[in-house]
């Protein structure tokens, strides 16, 4: 899998940017390779670096939660 592009965006543009990333990723979560349904409220979240604020891509909320749990254990 190729490394996703790194972005930094203001909060006011996050929804628009989420839609752009969804299209760039082909609607697929890079962690589980399943389609992200944006019609399901709260299903997609932006994966970002907590130190720099830079956005790496969008994930399913459940995949992000599993990733965070694994990194923090």
C-alpha positions in Angstrom: 0.0 0.0 0.0 1.3 3.4 -0.9 1.8 6.1 1.8 -1.2 8.6 1.8 -0.6 12.3 1.1 -0.2 14.5 4.1 -2.6 17.5 4.5 -3.2 20.2 7.1 -6.6 21.9 7.0 -8.7 24.3 9.2 -11.7 22.9 11.0 -14.1 25.0 8.9 -13.1 23.0 5.8 -13.1 19.5 7.3 -16.4 18.3 5.7 -15.4 19.5 2.3 -12.0 17.9 2.7 -13.5 14.7 4.0 -15.5 14.4 0.7 -12.4 15.1 -1.3 -10.4 12.4 0.5 -13.2 10.0 0.2 -13.2 10.4 -3.6 -9.3 10.2 -3.8 -9.4 7.0 -1.7 -12.0 5.5 -4.0 -14.4 5.4 -1.1 -12.3 2.7 0.6 -10.9 2.5 4.1 -7.2 1.9 3.9 -7.1 -0.2 7.0 -9.9 -2.7 6.2 -10.2 -2.2 2.4 -14.0 -1.9 2.7 -16.3 0.8 1.4 -16.9 3.9 3.6 -20.6 4.9 3.5 -20.8 8.6 4.0 -24.6 8.4 4.3 -24.1 6.7 7.7 -23.6 9.6 10.1 -20.3 9.4 12.0 -19.0 6.4 10.1 -16.0 8.2 8.6 -13.3 10.0 10.5 -10.2 11.8 9.5 -7.0 10.1 10.6 -4.5 12.7 11.6 -1.3 13.2 13.6 -2.1 14.6 17.1 1.3 16.3 17.2 1.2 18.2 13.9 -2.5 18.1 13.1 -1.7 16.8 9.6 -4.4 14.7 8.0 -3.4 11.3 6.5 -6.7 10.1 5.2 -10.2 8.9 6.2 -11.1 5.7 8.0 -14.1 3.9 9.4 -14.7 5.1 12.9 -14.4 1.5 14.1 -11.1 1.1 12.3 -9.7 4.3 13.8 -10.8 3.1 17.3 -9.0 -0.2 16.8 -5.9 1.6 15.5 -5.9 4.0 18.5 -6.4 1.2 21.0 -3.5 -0.8 19.5 -1.2 2.2 19.4 -2.0 3.1 23.0 -1.6 -0.4 24.6 
